[in-house]
Amino acid sequence: MIELFSGVVALSTLIYALLTWKLVSETRKMREVQTEPKISVSIQQSEEAINCNEMIIQNIGSGPAKNVNFQIDPDFEYMHGRFLSKLNLMNKGLEYLAPNQKIQFFLTDVREDFEKKTKTPFEIKVTYQNIIGKTYERKYIIDLSIFVGLPQLGEPPLYKIAKNIESIQKDVNRLSTGDHRLKAVIYTKSEVEEEEKELMEQLEKRKHEDREQDKEPLT
């Protein structure tokens, strides 16, 4: 009986130890998730022009990221003679990126060297740390060909606004340079009052004529 009791106590102790270990492990994982950064790198078409692409770097995790560094392979020539790895952001990295903080910038216009840009994907490797120094590494393939041939209905709103502003600027410039001249008619206060008086007299005269016409007998 004593041996059976001892066995039950030992088994209970073991089960309790296992449950405690599991609880501690789950708590540690939850704490890590709550402080874990997650750097995302993506591209999108610009709202101003569909041929232009933007890059978005964002911390979509719950914790801040420190010592964020980038490696690009192969290097991407975003403009003639200019390479992505030479940008200060990519070259020097970021000391700190807060949760939900986003960096968005113009990447390239695919109309320049279209074949090269759309047929040569490149990889961005991001390394960073959380607040306690744990290191993370993520890799993203950037492929500009995904936007080729996508249909679009109408023009983006911001692009329309930009075109309209440009048109207005041209019109204002033509006016200021004398291509088109505006006529300005200037009235004095007495002239305005005289005009209003004449208008009132005409209205009164019209009302009087209408009343006289209503008085005429029907034949």
SVG drawing of the C-alpha trace seen along z (x, -y; Angstrom):
<svg xmlns="http://www.w3.org/2000/svg" viewBox="-65 -108 92 110">
<polyline fill="none" stroke="black" stroke-width="0.4" points="0.0,0.0 2.8,-2.4 4.6,-1.5 1.5,-2.2 1.0,-5.5 4.7,-6.4 4.2,-5.5 1.2,-7.7 3.0,-10.6 6.0,-10.2 3.8,-10.1 1.9,-13.2 5.1,-15.0 6.4,-14.1 3.1,-15.2 3.2,-18.5 6.8,-19.1 5.9,-18.5 2.9,-20.8 5.0,-23.5 7.7,-23.2 5.1,-23.4 3.6,-26.5 6.9,-28.2 7.8,-27.3 4.5,-28.7 5.0,-31.9 8.5,-32.4 7.2,-32.0 4.4,-34.5 6.8,-37.0 9.1,-36.5 6.2,-37.0 5.2,-40.2 8.7,-41.6 9.5,-40.1 10.2,-42.4 9.4,-41.3 10.8,-43.3 8.9,-43.2 10.2,-44.3 7.8,-44.7 7.1,-46.7 4.0,-48.3 3.0,-50.4 3.0,-54.1 -0.4,-55.8 1.0,-58.7 2.3,-56.6 1.7,-52.9 5.2,-52.6 6.9,-53.6 7.4,-51.2 7.9,-52.0 9.7,-50.0 8.2,-49.6 10.2,-48.5 8.0,-48.0 8.3,-46.5 5.1,-44.5 6.0,-42.8 5.1,-43.6 8.5,-44.7 11.1,-47.2 14.0,-46.1 17.6,-47.2 20.6,-47.2 18.7,-46.6 21.1,-45.8 20.4,-45.0 22.3,-42.9 21.3,-43.0 22.2,-40.2 22.6,-40.9 22.8,-44.7 19.9,-46.5 20.5,-49.5 17.3,-51.5 18.4,-54.4 21.1,-54.7 24.4,-54.5 22.8,-54.4 22.6,-51.2 20.3,-50.3 23.1,-49.2 24.6,-52.7 21.6,-54.3 22.3,-55.4 19.4,-53.4 20.8,-50.1 24.4,-50.9 24.3,-52.1 21.2,-50.3 18.9,-51.5 19.7,-51.7 16.0,-51.4 12.7,-50.6 9.6,-50.9 6.6,-48.5 4.4,-49.5 7.0,-52.1 7.2,-52.2 9.7,-53.6 8.4,-54.1 10.3,-55.5 10.5,-55.6 12.4,-52.6 12.5,-52.8 10.7,-53.6 10.5,-50.3 10.3,-52.2 14.1,-52.7 15.9,-49.4 12.6,-47.6 13.9,-44.2 16.8,-44.2 14.6,-45.3 11.7,-43.0 13.7,-39.9 16.3,-40.1 14.8,-39.6 17.1,-40.4 17.2,-39.3 17.2,-41.5 18.5,-39.8 17.5,-41.6 19.2,-41.0 18.1,-42.7 17.9,-42.2 15.2,-42.4 15.5,-44.4 17.4,-41.6 19.9,-41.1 18.4,-38.0 19.3,-38.1 16.8,-37.4 17.4,-37.0 14.8,-37.2 15.1,-37.0 12.8,-38.6 12.8,-38.2 12.0,-41.4 10.5,-40.7 9.3,-43.7 7.8,-41.4 4.8,-40.7 3.3,-44.1 3.9,-43.6 0.6,-43.4 -1.7,-44.0 -4.9,-45.9 -5.9,-49.1 -9.3,-50.8 -9.0,-54.6 -6.2,-56.7 -5.2,-56.8 -6.7,-59.7 -3.4,-61.2 -2.2,-61.0 -5.3,-62.9 -4.8,-65.6 -1.1,-66.0 -2.1,-66.4 -4.8,-68.9 -2.4,-71.0 0.2,-70.9 -2.5,-72.2 -3.5,-75.0 0.2,-76.0 0.6,-76.2 -2.5,-78.4 -1.3,-80.7 2.1,-80.9 0.6,-81.9 -1.5,-84.6 1.5,-85.9 3.8,-85.9 1.2,-87.8 0.2,-84.9 -3.3,-85.5 -4.6,-88.7 -7.5,-89.2 -9.8,-92.2 -10.6,-93.9 -13.7,-96.1 -13.6,-98.4 -16.7,-100.1 -16.8,-102.9 -19.3,-102.7 -21.5,-105.4 -21.6,-103.5 -22.6,-100.3 -25.4,-102.1 -26.6,-103.7 -26.7,-100.4 -28.7,-98.9 -31.1,-101.8 -31.7,-101.4 -32.3,-97.7 -34.9,-98.3 -36.7,-100.8 -36.9,-98.3 -38.3,-95.7 -40.9,-98.1 -41.9,-99.1 -42.3,-95.5 -44.5,-94.8 -46.6,-97.8 -47.1,-96.6 -48.0,-93.1 -50.7,-94.6 -52.2,-96.8 -52.3,-93.8 -54.2,-91.8 -56.8,-94.6 -57.7,-94.4 -61.1,-92.7 -61.2,-89.5 -62.8,-89.7"/>
</svg>
